Every structure is written in C-alpha cells, then in structure tokens.
Amino acid sequence: MVAKLYCFGESGNAYKAALTMTLAGYAWEPVFVDFFRGEARSPEFLALNEMGEAPVLVDGDRTITQSGVIQLMVAEKTGKFMGAPEDRDEVLRWLFWDNHKGSSQFGTLRFLMNFLPEDKRPQETIQWLSGRVRAALKTLEAHLAGRDWMVGDGPTLADFACCAYLYYPEPFGFAREDYPNIGQWLDRIAALPGWQHPYDMMPGNPSDRA
C-alpha cells in the first residue's frame, strides 16, 4: 500500500516530509489539504490530526504527524539520510534547531507578509520577526561556510529540514545573493536525483487562489 501524505504545496513543513520520502525512494502519494479554505480545522481533519496541521502521513495502520517525526521514520525504514552513526546527534541537533529557529520563523514571516490580506498584516510583528529571521539565516550561512552539507559528507535529514522554506518565491527576507553559502547549498540539494520544487511536488499553489 502506498503511503498517503496529507499536504499542500505552500507548506514548507509538508515539503520536508515529501522531499525526504521522494529522495529516499519511499513510495507515497499526496492528498491535498485545502488549508486556506479551512480544511485543516474541519472535524474530519481534526479526527486525523488533533493539532489541525499538515503534514500527516498515513501509512497502513500508522498515522504520523509532525514533519520531523515523519522524516525520522522514513530514515529509519529506508536506512537513508541519517548520516554516519557518529553523526546522529548532530543531525538531530539541526533538525530541532530548524523546528525552533528556522522553519517556525521563516514560515510564520512568509505567511504574515504574503498570505494575509494586505490591510491585516501586523507591521510591528513583521518587523520584530524579520530580525529573528535574519539572525537564523546568519547562523545557517556561517555553519555552511567551507562545507557542502549540514552534517558529514552527504545529504541528511538536516539538509531537507533546514532548506524547506528557502525554495519558495514569496518574499520573507531571504535573498540568495545575500547568503552565498546558503545559495550554493540549495543548488546542491536541487541537483540530487528526484528533487522537485515544492509547488511541483505537492498540489496547492497561490496561483490557484488568484
């Protein structure tokens, strides 16, 4: 049975799971969640995930939520993208950093700047969060100086977590020309066999609501 990933293209968190499964050769298919029309808050979806969030992976009799947990499950089942045994702690360190300092802030700022009606965008919050995003990008840029991958000698879950929101075209304070190490790293990930942009890998695109 092919695993089903409840997801939508605008979600960088869903992209982490989709990208990890795709590059690991883990069979899956998307199930579109119409997030912007409130589907994630519907009784049917809340019965699937009480947190009201995507992604959700349904694989046989297992239902798994939270992108990092899905990534770890895929790595454990396929034996791919955890790095060398001695790299495990470092992979997890960056996975948790991304969830707290990276994607959580990138995604929130991108949403506030692009997906709220213009007259409802909280400018003071955007200004404050923009500083947090710049600090996180500075940390990532410095870490990637002199290295090809986040951890060890090849791609790991840490790469697929930390990169997820940085491929999106909607502005939230990230420009590749300002962060050359990050830009080159994103190109290396995009060169991996099977890579696709999130809007190509999952259903759902801002143009659908234009």
Secondary structure as UniProt FT lines:
FT   STRAND          3..7
FT   TURN            9..10
FT   HELIX           12..24
FT   STRAND          28..32
FT   HELIX           35..37
FT   HELIX           39..41
FT   HELIX           43..48
FT   TURN            50..51
FT   STRAND          56..59
FT   TURN            60..61
FT   STRAND          62..65
FT   HELIX           67..78
FT   HELIX           85..87
FT   HELIX           88..97
FT   HELIX           98..102
FT   HELIX           103..114
FT   HELIX           118..120
FT   HELIX           123..143
FT   TURN            144..146
FT   TURN            152..153
FT   HELIX           157..162
FT   HELIX           164..167
FT   HELIX           176..178
FT   HELIX           180..190
FT   TURN            193..194
FT   HELIX           198..201
FT   HELIX           206..209
//
